[in-house]
Amino acid sequence: MRKFDKNKHLEEMRKYVDLESPNGETIEARYNSAGNIVQRHSMQGLGWKCSCTGTTKETATDFETTPEGLVCPKCGKTLKTIKTKEEYSTEVDERLRKEAEKEREAQENVHLCFVDQSVSSGLQYYELSTRVEYDTWKKIKDLFFYMSYDEDDEEQDTFGMTRLTGWLTTQPGKVEERLNVKPELRLEYRRKEAEKRKKARDELNKEKAELKEKIFAAFKPENTVQPWADETKKGTQGSSMIKYPAGEELEDPKYPFDIYGGGRSWIINEKEDKIWMLTNNGHDGDNWGLNNVATGGAGAIGVYVPYTVELEKLIRDYVSLFEK
């Protein structure tokens, strides 16, 4: 398989041009070394022919390259240029600029990344976040070793599915000192920040769980009403189901309505003194006979309790926590 050469590809893009066919389709083309427009992906540099003088290779007429695109010298048919090679070159320049900026930032923010830990030795292996200039590499080269995967290497077996390859180090602290890694990118700082984030995440999840528990407690079966349009046809769907309740609907961010028949929401209607909880019940295998609210699908199980400011606040607080 031929290896992809990004730089060569970008230089080739500077020769690209797009043409428009008479029926409005885009034709991908390029300029060859002679300055003629040819088929972009043709290794032979084939051009296009016009059928005004014939439909065979020998009788058809070659289009000629002009500033406007390709023109048939016999009938004047034109394949108009809709994207010039100058426009393609501008795109290449912008791409190179962005890549250079990205590389500059990577060099300025070089740091160590954890790769894996050996079960047998307990050693932790790290790699650099990006390739560095050779002058920089010389400062730390003695702290790294090159590892290539070898099925006969017993140490590799202690890493499970990970296959350690490339330049690695087991002395991250020394590497950080020699490279003068930014304080906020050093491993110890990042570990502490990760612990803070985990603690905040755990506290947030605990608060979500507590609020959800209180909301569901308010909707215990003995506290709710499940209305039907026709009690005599309860469980048969169709005419037994009521219309979708009116009011302000708040979806459960952790279990939103989906096209597969799942989801949960609450509908707040202070005017009618009701707060609904709708549970979409349309999965294959669900008991659709339990559905009393029409949804456009199989339906949902809808129950309501009397409106209270406290319950509305619980629901709003629960939903808003997912925005954090």
TORKOL-4160 file (C-alpha; in steps of 0.2 Angstrom, whole numbers, padded with zeros to 4 digits, m for minus):
324
<pt num="1" X="0000" Y="0000" Z="0000"/>
<pt num="2" X="0007" Y="0017" Z="m0005"/>
<pt num="3" X="0010" Y="0028" Z="0010"/>
<pt num="4" X="0000" Y="0044" Z="0010"/>
<pt num="5" X="0011" Y="0060" Z="0009"/>
<pt num="6" X="0002" Y="0074" Z="0016"/>
<pt num="7" X="0014" Y="0088" Z="0010"/>
<pt num="8" X="0014" Y="0081" Z="m0008"/>
<pt num="9" X="m0005" Y="0080" Z="m0007"/>
<pt num="10" X="m0007" Y="0099" Z="m0002"/>
<pt num="11" X="0005" Y="0104" Z="m0016"/>
<pt num="12" X="m0006" Y="0094" Z="m0028"/>
<pt num="13" X="m0021" Y="0104" Z="m0022"/>
<pt num="14" X="m0013" Y="0120" Z="m0028"/>
<pt num="15" X="m0016" Y="0113" Z="m0045"/>
<pt num="16" X="m0034" Y="0109" Z="m0042"/>
<pt num="17" X="m0049" Y="0117" Z="m0051"/>
<pt num="18" X="m0068" Y="0114" Z="m0051"/>
<pt num="19" X="m0078" Y="0115" Z="m0067"/>
<pt num="20" X="m0097" Y="0115" Z="m0070"/>
<pt num="21" X="m0104" Y="0103" Z="m0083"/>
<pt num="22" X="m0119" Y="0109" Z="m0094"/>
<pt num="23" X="m0131" Y="0100" Z="m0083"/>
<pt num="24" X="m0124" Y="0109" Z="m0067"/>
<pt num="25" X="m0114" Y="0095" Z="m0060"/>
<pt num="26" X="m0097" Y="0099" Z="m0052"/>
<pt num="27" X="m0082" Y="0091" Z="m0062"/>
<pt num="28" X="m0065" Y="0089" Z="m0052"/>
<pt num="29" X="m0050" Y="0094" Z="m0062"/>
<pt num="30" X="m0032" Y="0100" Z="m0061"/>
<pt num="31" X="m0019" Y="0109" Z="m0071"/>
<pt num="32" X="m0005" Y="0098" Z="m0078"/>
<pt num="33" X="0013" Y="0104" Z="m0080"/>
<pt num="34" X="0009" Y="0110" Z="m0097"/>
<pt num="35" X="m0004" Y="0122" Z="m0090"/>
<pt num="36" X="m0019" Y="0112" Z="m0097"/>
<pt num="37" X="m0034" Y="0107" Z="m0087"/>
<pt num="38" X="m0036" Y="0088" Z="m0086"/>
<pt num="39" X="m0045" Y="0075" Z="m0076"/>
<pt num="40" X="m0040" Y="0076" Z="m0057"/>
<pt num="41" X="m0038" Y="0058" Z="m0054"/>
<pt num="42" X="m0032" Y="0052" Z="m0071"/>
<pt num="43" X="m0014" Y="0046" Z="m0069"/>
<pt num="44" X="m0012" Y="0048" Z="m0088"/>
<pt num="45" X="m0018" Y="0066" Z="m0087"/>
<pt num="46" X="m0033" Y="0063" Z="m0098"/>
<pt num="47" X="m0043" Y="0078" Z="m0103"/>
<pt num="48" X="m0061" Y="0080" Z="m0110"/>
<pt num="49" X="m0068" Y="0078" Z="m0127"/>
<pt num="50" X="m0084" Y="0086" Z="m0135"/>
<pt num="51" X="m0095" Y="0075" Z="m0145"/>
<pt num="52" X="m0101" Y="0089" Z="m0157"/>
<pt num="53" X="m0089" Y="0081" Z="m0171"/>
<pt num="54" X="m0091" Y="0063" Z="m0166"/>
<pt num="55" X="m0093" Y="0051" Z="m0152"/>
<pt num="56" X="m0077" Y="0040" Z="m0154"/>
<pt num="57" X="m0060" Y="0044" Z="m0147"/>
<pt num="58" X="m0054" Y="0048" Z="m0165"/>
<pt num="59" X="m0069" Y="0059" Z="m0170"/>
<pt num="60" X="m0073" Y="0069" Z="m0154"/>
<pt num="61" X="m0065" Y="0086" Z="m0152"/>
<pt num="62" X="m0053" Y="0090" Z="m0137"/>
<pt num="63" X="m0058" Y="0104" Z="m0126"/>
<pt num="64" X="m0046" Y="0118" Z="m0125"/>
<pt num="65" X="m0040" Y="0127" Z="m0109"/>
<pt num="66" X="m0045" Y="0145" Z="m0107"/>
<pt num="67" X="m0045" Y="0157" Z="m0092"/>
<pt num="68" X="m0064" Y="0154" Z="m0091"/>
<pt num="69" X="m0062" Y="0135" Z="m0091"/>
<pt num="70" X="m0063" Y="0122" Z="m0105"/>
<pt num="71" X="m0070" Y="0127" Z="m0122"/>
<pt num="72" X="m0074" Y="0117" Z="m0137"/>
<pt num="73" X="m0066" Y="0126" Z="m0152"/>
<pt num="74" X="m0079" Y="0118" Z="m0164"/>
<pt num="75" X="m0096" Y="0122" Z="m0155"/>
<pt num="76" X="m0091" Y="0134" Z="m0141"/>
<pt num="77" X="m0098" Y="0122" Z="m0127"/>
<pt num="78" X="m0090" Y="0128" Z="m0111"/>
<pt num="79" X="m0086" Y="0119" Z="m0095"/>
<pt num="80" X="m0085" Y="0134" Z="m0084"/>
<pt num="81" X="m0073" Y="0137" Z="m0069"/>
<pt num="82" X="m0083" Y="0138" Z="m0053"/>
<pt num="83" X="m0068" Y="0136" Z="m0041"/>
<pt num="84" X="m0051" Y="0142" Z="m0047"/>
<pt num="85" X="m0033" Y="0135" Z="m0042"/>
<pt num="86" X="m0030" Y="0152" Z="m0034"/>
<pt num="87" X="m0045" Y="0148" Z="m0022"/>
<pt num="88" X="m0038" Y="0131" Z="m0019"/>
<pt num="89" X="m0021" Y="0138" Z="m0015"/>
<pt num="90" X="m0029" Y="0150" Z="m0003"/>
<pt num="91" X="m0037" Y="0135" Z="0006"/>
<pt num="92" X="m0020" Y="0126" Z="0007"/>
<pt num="93" X="m0011" Y="0141" Z="0014"/>
<pt num="94" X="m0025" Y="0143" Z="0027"/>
<pt num="95" X="m0023" Y="0125" Z="0032"/>
<pt num="96" X="m0005" Y="0126" Z="0033"/>
<pt num="97" X="m0006" Y="0141" Z="0044"/>
<pt num="98" X="m0018" Y="0132" Z="0056"/>
<pt num="99" X="m0007" Y="0117" Z="0056"/>
<pt num="100" X="0008" Y="0128" Z="0060"/>
<pt num="101" X="m0001" Y="0137" Z="0074"/>
<pt num="102" X="m0007" Y="0120" Z="0081"/>
<pt num="103" X="0011" Y="0114" Z="0081"/>
<pt num="104" X="0017" Y="0129" Z="0089"/>
<pt num="105" X="0004" Y="0128" Z="0103"/>
<pt num="106" X="0008" Y="0109" Z="0105"/>
<pt num="107" X="0027" Y="0113" Z="0107"/>
<pt num="108" X="0023" Y="0127" Z="0120"/>
<pt num="109" X="0012" Y="0116" Z="0130"/>
<pt num="110" X="0022" Y="0100" Z="0129"/>
<pt num="111" X="0018" Y="0088" Z="0144"/>
<pt num="112" X="0018" Y="0070" Z="0148"/>
<pt num="113" X="0004" Y="0058" Z="0145"/>
<pt num="114" X="0001" Y="0042" Z="0155"/>
<pt num="115" X="0001" Y="0026" Z="0144"/>
<pt num="116" X="0000" Y="0011" Z="0155"/>
<pt num="117" X="0006" Y="0003" Z="0171"/>
<pt num="118" X="0014" Y="m0014" Z="0172"/>
<pt num="119" X="0006" Y="m0027" Z="0183"/>
<pt num="120" X="0022" Y="m0036" Z="0186"/>
<pt num="121" X="0034" Y="m0022" Z="0190"/>
<pt num="122" X="0022" Y="m0008" Z="0195"/>
<pt num="123" X="0031" Y="0004" Z="0184"/>
<pt num="124" X="0021" Y="0018" Z="0175"/>
<pt num="125" X="0025" Y="0022" Z="0158"/>
<pt num="126" X="0023" Y="0040" Z="0150"/>
<pt num="127" X="0025" Y="0047" Z="0133"/>
<pt num="128" X="0027" Y="0065" Z="0127"/>
<pt num="129" X="0011" Y="0074" Z="0121"/>
<pt num="130" X="0019" Y="0079" Z="0105"/>
<pt num="131" X="0035" Y="0077" Z="0095"/>
<pt num="132" X="0049" Y="0090" Z="0100"/>
<pt num="133" X="0063" Y="0098" Z="0091"/>
<pt num="134" X="0080" Y="0089" Z="0092"/>
<pt num="135" X="0088" Y="0102" Z="0103"/>
<pt num="136" X="0074" Y="0099" Z="0115"/>
<pt num="137" X="0075" Y="0080" Z="0113"/>
<pt num="138" X="0093" Y="0080" Z="0118"/>
<pt num="139" X="0089" Y="0087" Z="0135"/>
<pt num="140" X="0078" Y="0072" Z="0140"/>
<pt num="141" X="0084" Y="0058" Z="0128"/>
<pt num="142" X="0093" Y="0049" Z="0142"/>
<pt num="143" X="0077" Y="0047" Z="0152"/>
<pt num="144" X="0068" Y="0038" Z="0138"/>
<pt num="145" X="0069" Y="0021" Z="0130"/>
<pt num="146" X="0062" Y="0014" Z="0114"/>
<pt num="147" X="0049" Y="0000" Z="0116"/>
<pt num="148" X="0043" Y="m0010" Z="0101"/>
<pt num="149" X="0030" Y="m0023" Z="0103"/>
<pt num="150" X="0037" Y="m0041" Z="0104"/>
<pt num="151" X="0025" Y="m0056" Z="0107"/>
<pt num="152" X="0040" Y="m0065" Z="0116"/>
<pt num="153" X="0042" Y="m0051" Z="0128"/>
<pt num="154" X="0035" Y="m0057" Z="0144"/>
<pt num="155" X="0033" Y="m0039" Z="0151"/>
<pt num="156" X="0021" Y="m0034" Z="0137"/>
<pt num="157" X="0010" Y="m0048" Z="0143"/>
<pt num="158" X="0007" Y="m0038" Z="0159"/>
<pt num="159" X="m0001" Y="m0024" Z="0150"/>
<pt num="160" X="m0017" Y="m0033" Z="0145"/>
<pt num="161" X="m0023" Y="m0026" Z="0128"/>
<pt num="162" X="m0011" Y="m0011" Z="0128"/>
<pt num="163" X="0004" Y="m0013" Z="0116"/>
<pt num="164" X="0018" Y="m0002" Z="0122"/>
<pt num="165" X="0027" Y="0006" Z="0107"/>
<pt num="166" X="0038" Y="0021" Z="0104"/>
<pt num="167" X="0048" Y="0032" Z="0116"/>
<pt num="168" X="0043" Y="0030" Z="0134"/>
<pt num="169" X="0049" Y="0035" Z="0151"/>
<pt num="170" X="0047" Y="0030" Z="0169"/>
<pt num="171" X="0054" Y="0046" Z="0176"/>
<pt num="172" X="0041" Y="0059" Z="0172"/>
<pt num="173" X="0046" Y="0071" Z="0186"/>
<pt num="174" X="0064" Y="0073" Z="0179"/>
<pt num="175" X="0057" Y="0075" Z="0162"/>
<pt num="176" X="0045" Y="0089" Z="0167"/>
<pt num="177" X="0060" Y="0098" Z="0176"/>
<pt num="178" X="0072" Y="0097" Z="0162"/>
<pt num="179" X="0058" Y="0103" Z="0150"/>
<pt num="180" X="0052" Y="0116" Z="0162"/>
<pt num="181" X="0034" Y="0110" Z="0159"/>
<pt num="182" X="0021" Y="0123" Z="0163"/>
<pt num="183" X="0015" Y="0121" Z="0181"/>
<pt num="184" X="m0003" Y="0118" Z="0176"/>
<pt num="185" X="0002" Y="0104" Z="0164"/>
<pt num="186" X="0012" Y="0095" Z="0176"/>
<pt num="187" X="0006" Y="0078" Z="0182"/>
<pt num="188" X="0004" Y="0082" Z="0200"/>
<pt num="189" X="m0006" Y="0097" Z="0196"/>
<pt num="190" X="m0017" Y="0088" Z="0184"/>
<pt num="191" X="m0020" Y="0074" Z="0196"/>
<pt num="192" X="m0026" Y="0086" Z="0209"/>
<pt num="193" X="m0037" Y="0095" Z="0197"/>
<pt num="194" X="m0044" Y="0078" Z="0191"/>
<pt num="195" X="m0048" Y="0074" Z="0210"/>
<pt num="196" X="m0057" Y="0090" Z="0212"/>
<pt num="197" X="m0067" Y="0087" Z="0196"/>
<pt num="198" X="m0072" Y="0070" Z="0202"/>
<pt num="199" X="m0077" Y="0076" Z="0219"/>
<pt num="200" X="m0088" Y="0090" Z="0211"/>
<pt num="201" X="m0095" Y="0077" Z="0199"/>
<pt num="202" X="m0099" Y="0065" Z="0213"/>
<pt num="203" X="m0107" Y="0079" Z="0223"/>
<pt num="204" X="m0118" Y="0084" Z="0208"/>
<pt num="205" X="m0123" Y="0066" Z="0205"/>
<pt num="206" X="m0128" Y="0064" Z="0223"/>
<pt num="207" X="m0138" Y="0080" Z="0222"/>
<pt num="208" X="m0147" Y="0074" Z="0206"/>
<pt num="209" X="m0151" Y="0057" Z="0214"/>
<pt num="210" X="m0158" Y="0065" Z="0230"/>
<pt num="211" X="m0169" Y="0077" Z="0220"/>
<pt num="212" X="m0175" Y="0062" Z="0209"/>
<pt num="213" X="m0179" Y="0052" Z="0224"/>
<pt num="214" X="m0190" Y="0066" Z="0231"/>
<pt num="215" X="m0199" Y="0069" Z="0214"/>
<pt num="216" X="m0203" Y="0050" Z="0213"/>
<pt num="217" X="m0209" Y="0050" Z="0231"/>
<pt num="218" X="m0221" Y="0063" Z="0226"/>
<pt num="219" X="m0228" Y="0052" Z="0212"/>
<pt num="220" X="m0230" Y="0036" Z="0222"/>
<pt num="221" X="m0245" Y="0027" Z="0215"/>
<pt num="222" X="m0256" Y="0030" Z="0230"/>
<pt num="223" X="m0254" Y="0049" Z="0227"/>
<pt num="224" X="m0257" Y="0049" Z="0208"/>
<pt num="225" X="m0272" Y="0049" Z="0197"/>
<pt num="226" X="m0271" Y="0040" Z="0180"/>
<pt num="227" X="m0286" Y="0046" Z="0169"/>
<pt num="228" X="m0293" Y="0037" Z="0154"/>
<pt num="229" X="m0304" Y="0044" Z="0140"/>
<pt num="230" X="m0315" Y="0029" Z="0142"/>
<pt num="231" X="m0314" Y="0018" Z="0157"/>
<pt num="232" X="m0324" Y="0004" Z="0149"/>
<pt num="233" X="m0310" Y="0003" Z="0136"/>
<pt num="234" X="m0295" Y="0005" Z="0148"/>
<pt num="235" X="m0280" Y="m0005" Z="0142"/>
<pt num="236" X="m0286" Y="m0006" Z="0123"/>
<pt num="237" X="m0277" Y="0010" Z="0118"/>
<pt num="238" X="m0286" Y="0020" Z="0104"/>
<pt num="239" X="m0301" Y="0029" Z="0111"/>
<pt num="240" X="m0297" Y="0024" Z="0129"/>
<pt num="241" X="m0282" Y="0036" Z="0128"/>
<pt num="242" X="m0283" Y="0055" Z="0133"/>
<pt num="243" X="m0275" Y="0069" Z="0123"/>
<pt num="244" X="m0257" Y="0075" Z="0127"/>
<pt num="245" X="m0258" Y="0086" Z="0143"/>
<pt num="246" X="m0257" Y="0104" Z="0141"/>
<pt num="247" X="m0244" Y="0115" Z="0151"/>
<pt num="248" X="m0225" Y="0118" Z="0152"/>
<pt num="249" X="m0216" Y="0102" Z="0148"/>
<pt num="250" X="m0199" Y="0098" Z="0156"/>
<pt num="251" X="m0190" Y="0083" Z="0150"/>
<pt num="252" X="m0179" Y="0072" Z="0161"/>
<pt num="253" X="m0162" Y="0076" Z="0154"/>
<pt num="254" X="m0156" Y="0059" Z="0159"/>
<pt num="255" X="m0170" Y="0050" Z="0150"/>
<pt num="256" X="m0177" Y="0061" Z="0136"/>
<pt num="257" X="m0191" Y="0056" Z="0124"/>
<pt num="258" X="m0184" Y="0046" Z="0109"/>
<pt num="259" X="m0191" Y="0038" Z="0093"/>
<pt num="260" X="m0189" Y="0021" Z="0101"/>
<pt num="261" X="m0202" Y="0023" Z="0113"/>
<pt num="262" X="m0192" Y="0028" Z="0129"/>
<pt num="263" X="m0191" Y="0044" Z="0139"/>
<pt num="264" X="m0199" Y="0054" Z="0153"/>
<pt num="265" X="m0205" Y="0071" Z="0156"/>
<pt num="266" X="m0215" Y="0082" Z="0168"/>
<pt num="267" X="m0229" Y="0094" Z="0163"/>
<pt num="268" X="m0233" Y="0108" Z="0175"/>
<pt num="269" X="m0250" Y="0116" Z="0174"/>
<pt num="270" X="m0253" Y="0127" Z="0188"/>
<pt num="271" X="m0269" Y="0134" Z="0181"/>
<pt num="272" X="m0277" Y="0116" Z="0181"/>
<pt num="273" X="m0269" Y="0112" Z="0198"/>
<pt num="274" X="m0259" Y="0098" Z="0190"/>
<pt num="275" X="m0241" Y="0092" Z="0188"/>
<pt num="276" X="m0240" Y="0077" Z="0177"/>
<pt num="277" X="m0227" Y="0064" Z="0175"/>
<pt num="278" X="m0227" Y="0055" Z="0158"/>
<pt num="279" X="m0217" Y="0039" Z="0155"/>
<pt num="280" X="m0215" Y="0035" Z="0137"/>
<pt num="281" X="m0220" Y="0016" Z="0135"/>
<pt num="282" X="m0217" Y="0012" Z="0117"/>
<pt num="283" X="m0203" Y="0000" Z="0116"/>
<pt num="284" X="m0205" Y="m0017" Z="0108"/>
<pt num="285" X="m0210" Y="m0029" Z="0122"/>
<pt num="286" X="m0218" Y="m0015" Z="0133"/>
<pt num="287" X="m0236" Y="m0018" Z="0139"/>
<pt num="288" X="m0244" Y="m0004" Z="0128"/>
<pt num="289" X="m0261" Y="m0008" Z="0136"/>
<pt num="290" X="m0254" Y="0002" Z="0151"/>
<pt num="291" X="m0253" Y="0018" Z="0140"/>
<pt num="292" X="m0267" Y="0031" Z="0144"/>
<pt num="293" X="m0259" Y="0046" Z="0135"/>
<pt num="294" X="m0258" Y="0048" Z="0116"/>
<pt num="295" X="m0241" Y="0053" Z="0109"/>
<pt num="296" X="m0241" Y="0049" Z="0091"/>
<pt num="297" X="m0232" Y="0033" Z="0095"/>
<pt num="298" X="m0238" Y="0018" Z="0105"/>
<pt num="299" X="m0242" Y="0030" Z="0119"/>
<pt num="300" X="m0236" Y="0035" Z="0137"/>
<pt num="301" X="m0241" Y="0031" Z="0155"/>
<pt num="302" X="m0247" Y="0048" Z="0162"/>
<pt num="303" X="m0251" Y="0051" Z="0180"/>
<pt num="304" X="m0254" Y="0068" Z="0189"/>
<pt num="305" X="m0253" Y="0075" Z="0207"/>
<pt num="306" X="m0260" Y="0091" Z="0214"/>
<pt num="307" X="m0249" Y="0106" Z="0209"/>
<pt num="308" X="m0237" Y="0112" Z="0223"/>
<pt num="309" X="m0224" Y="0125" Z="0222"/>
<pt num="310" X="m0212" Y="0113" Z="0231"/>
<pt num="311" X="m0214" Y="0100" Z="0218"/>
<pt num="312" X="m0212" Y="0112" Z="0204"/>
<pt num="313" X="m0196" Y="0118" Z="0212"/>
<pt num="314" X="m0189" Y="0100" Z="0214"/>
<pt num="315" X="m0192" Y="0096" Z="0196"/>
<pt num="316" X="m0184" Y="0113" Z="0190"/>
<pt num="317" X="m0169" Y="0111" Z="0201"/>
<pt num="318" X="m0167" Y="0093" Z="0195"/>
<pt num="319" X="m0167" Y="0098" Z="0177"/>
<pt num="320" X="m0156" Y="0113" Z="0179"/>
<pt num="321" X="m0142" Y="0102" Z="0187"/>
<pt num="322" X="m0139" Y="0094" Z="0170"/>
<pt num="323" X="m0134" Y="0111" Z="0163"/>
<pt num="324" X="m0119" Y="0112" Z="0175"/>
